[in-house]
Amino acid sequence: MGNIENIIPLSQFVEDFGDGLLEAVARQNPPVYDGQPDPFRDLVMEGLARQPFPSQREAVQAAVRLLADANEPAAVINAEMGTGKTMMAIATAAVMHAEGARRFLVIAPPHLVYKWRREIRETIAGARVWVLNGPDTLRKLITLRGMVGAPASDAPEFFVLGRVRMRMGFNWRPAVATRRYHLRKSTEEGNGGARSFVQTVEYAACPDCGEVLRDGENNPVPRGSVPDDARRRCACGAALWTLVRPGRASSPRDRVRAALLQIPTIGKKSAERLLATFGEAALEEMLSDNLYEFVNLMDGNGELVFGDRQAARIERRLATLEFGFGQGGYQPTEYIKRYLPREFFDLLIVDEGHEYKNEGSAQGQAMGVLANKVRKVLLLTGTLMGGYADDLFFLLWRIMPRRMVEDGFRPNGRGSLGSAAMAFMRAHGVLKDIYRESEGEAHRTARGKRVAVRTVKGPGFGPQGIARYVLPFTVFLKLRDIGEGILPRYDERYVEVPMTPEQANRYRNLEATLTAELKEALRKGDNSLLGVVLNTLLAWPDCCFREEAVKHPRTRTLLAFAGSVFGETEPSPKEEALIELCRREKARGRRVLAYTVYTGTRDTTARLRALLSAAGLKAGVLRASVDTARREDWIMEQVDRGIDVLITNPELVKTGLDLLDFPTIAFLQTGFNVYTLQQAARRSWRIGQKQPVEVVFFGYEGTAQTACLTLMAQKIAVAQSTSGDMPETGLEVLNPHGDSIEVELARQLAA
């Protein structure tokens, strides 16, 4: 072993010799975009109604250089939350339109569909935007099919599809005609003198040619036994199935009435009055195609039906609504796959691209189908990966399958990608082989030993994988790169909260009991207690205002019991810390966004609101029952009411919403999802924020919560290594393992 004095930290080594390392990397992997902008593309961006910031322009230049000049199938804009990924994608489309592209397909979270439409229209003058998210989607797609072969419009055309519509297939049922046969039968077989009767039997028949359907043995198929396992056709070519329209059938008047009731300021009486005055046909036409005419509706005397304030509220709400009448349940992705030609769309823009990473996700598979139908793909994300190498595998397979096949990652004989994903993990990720040795049965000469091997994945992504799959296709942008003075200061900190003596004592007893039960179950090969024990130990310190009875998930036997510690009006230490934080921030004129993951069975939101109210603070609770398209308006209404604190689950606001009114964010718990944590933490640190942003993570000292936060810190370190940055979060203090060589090198290579 060498002299210990010659050993230097890895970070110092990279700092001292990083220039040489980066020069070597640049020689081996020359960048696609060298920082010299294309003048024509800059000129196109100067003509936009909204001007991108200089760093956003650089990102657009790099993305177009990759897609158009390097002719790569896909590009990724891995930009921090709040950097304006929507703006950059729209500018990329505008530049590509100036160079010949015509049609752009956007897939986005459902609550951001109309935000996309608004921003496209505000950025590109004359752009045509089709929203494929409402119940009239199929009608629009049929119209779109009629455009095949016709000259493309001079204006760029955007088609925005909500992610909830991202599935393959559609609802259908068998549809056949009935053929009746009248058979005379005897009451006594073989007796010619016995009485007879006529029996009518019904067989399934083709609705077009009338031919009776027959099964594999050439027997006629009874009307009630038509198979529904596949869509069949008659020998004449007619379909023996039909599309099922979801929901109950209703009259046109009922459908229009239901649509009117979704509009603010219009109640049952107002809806009936409008129907009586204008009729359902006229109202249906306005709500479907001419919302402006509806807002400025006039009665028979030429007077406006809606006052100025009422019209303003209606117009604001209609920006996020789309009405359709008489729509079937055919999935738009299925229609695009079947009926629109390949490369009908020039560019597919995938917003929140990391949402499509799961192997078995129907939406992820549908995204892969769409990516295979277009010329180019632009994937937008703020968190490219969640810490594990296979987070990237299925995304890469869907947007650039040719490169993955070239590298030897391909489906097996059954069409499964499981073995390829494991090979990708072994090549570029971290796999841990866990060996378990136990005494086997006695043999004649010696006692045998049995070795069981279990492989689990760990957080990590190697530099070779980053150099091969991330750097060549990814544009990185950090909020700090946007420009000096555009964004305020951003700080994160971790606050460890000590429990009360009684709370700590009961937690230790609960922990000891459940740990013993878990060890015994694992010794017997029973893994069913893992989730129960973990969830209980994480939740109990925050939910000990009620009794906790832990039961075995299968046998329902009682494993442990812990009584309540705090009364209804008695705050726990963490709740006291939150109240103190909110009071302090209110005194500074700042609102607080408080995150809690316990909004279901262990609902803590009502208790938090009551405690905050008792402390003189006005709080609102955003629940999942608020429709996704209405959440932004709902929050704005709460701000207008003067709330001091907004309580919600981070899952409800993790994407798209700009919560600039809440510069202070408090996490009472984080959950396990790195994507959600990183997205939710940056909800208010976005372009347009003027106040310094502070994020506080609360965790109970010496509990499973701290262990959970430690693991999250490790995963964030890996996730940010693929974004060209090392973590500077408040959770970093919990990461005791430091930086691996892979993570350290990745940070420098991608900086």
Number of C-alpha atoms within 10 A of each C-alpha: 3 6 6 7 6 6 9 9 8 14 14 10 11 18 11 11 10 16 12 11 14 17 12 12 14 12 9 9 13 12 15 15 18 9 11 9 15 13 9 12 20 15 11 17 21 13 13 17 13 16 14 18 16 12 17 22 21 20 26 27 25 27 27 23 19 23 20 13 12 12 12 18 22 22 25 24 25 26 24 22 27 23 23 18 23 18 21 24 24 23 28 25 28 25 22 22 20 16 13 11 19 21 23 25 23 24 27 26 20 19 20 23 21 22 18 22 21 14 14 25 17 14 20 20 14 13 17 16 18 17 19 23 24 17 16 19 22 19 16 15 19 14 11 14 16 11 13 13 9 7 7 13 10 13 16 22 21 26 19 24 26 20 25 13 23 22 20 19 14 16 13 18 15 17 18 22 18 18 18 13 12 11 11 11 13 15 13 11 9 8 9 10 9 11 10 13 11 11 10 10 13 16 21 24 25 22 17 14 13 15 17 21 22 15 11 7 6 8 10 15 18 18 18 10 9 18 12 12 8 11 14 15 12 18 11 11 11 13 17 22 16 13 14 15 15 12 8 6 10 9 10 14 16 12 17 23 21 14 19 23 15 14 17 15 14 15 14 11 10 14 19 15 12 17 18 10 12 14 14 18 12 12 23 21 16 17 22 13 13 12 19 12 13 19 22 15 17 14 12 9 6 8 11 14 16 17 11 12 9 14 19 13 14 19 19 13 16 19 14 17 17 18 20 18 17 13 15 19 19 21 18 24 20 19 17 20 16 10 13 19 14 15 15 19 22 21 28 28 28 25 26 21 24 21 18 24 23 17 18 10 13 14 21 23 21 23 25 20 19 24 25 20 20 20 19 23 25 26 23 25 20 26 25 28 26 26 27 21 28 28 20 24 23 23 25 19 19 21 25 21 19 15 15 19 13 9 10 12 20 20 14 11 7 6 8 12 18 13 13 20 22 18 16 21 24 15 15 20 22 19 18 11 11 11 11 10 11 11 10 11 10 10 8 6 6 8 11 13 12 11 11 10 9 9 10 9 16 15 19 25 26 22 22 14 19 20 17 13 17 21 21 17 23 25 23 21 24 18 18 15 14 17 12 8 9 15 22 17 13 16 14 18 17 18 16 14 16 15 19 11 9 11 18 17 12 19 20 15 14 22 19 13 15 23 17 12 17 21 15 12 15 14 10 9 9 12 12 14 20 15 10 15 22 17 12 18 19 19 18 22 23 22 19 19 20 16 13 17 12 18 16 15 12 8 7 9 10 11 15 17 16 16 12 15 17 15 11 10 12 12 18 20 17 20 19 16 16 22 22 14 15 25 21 12 17 15 9 9 9 17 24 25 25 26 25 21 19 18 16 11 6 13 13 18 23 13 15 22 19 15 20 24 16 12 14 11 17 17 22 23 17 17 15 14 7 12 12 15 19 13 19 18 13 15 19 13 12 18 17 9 11 13 16 25 29 21 22 22 24 23 18 17 20 19 21 20 18 20 18 18 19 23 23 25 25 23 23 21 24 25 20 13 12 19 22 19 19 20 20 24 26 22 25 28 28 21 17 13 20 17 18 14 23 20 24 21 20 23 26 21 15 15 19 20 22 18 15 18 23 19 17 23 23 22 23 27 28 29 29 22 30 31 27 22 21 21 17 14 18 16 23 21 13 18 17 10 8 13 17 14 14 16 24 21 22 27 21 19 21 19 15
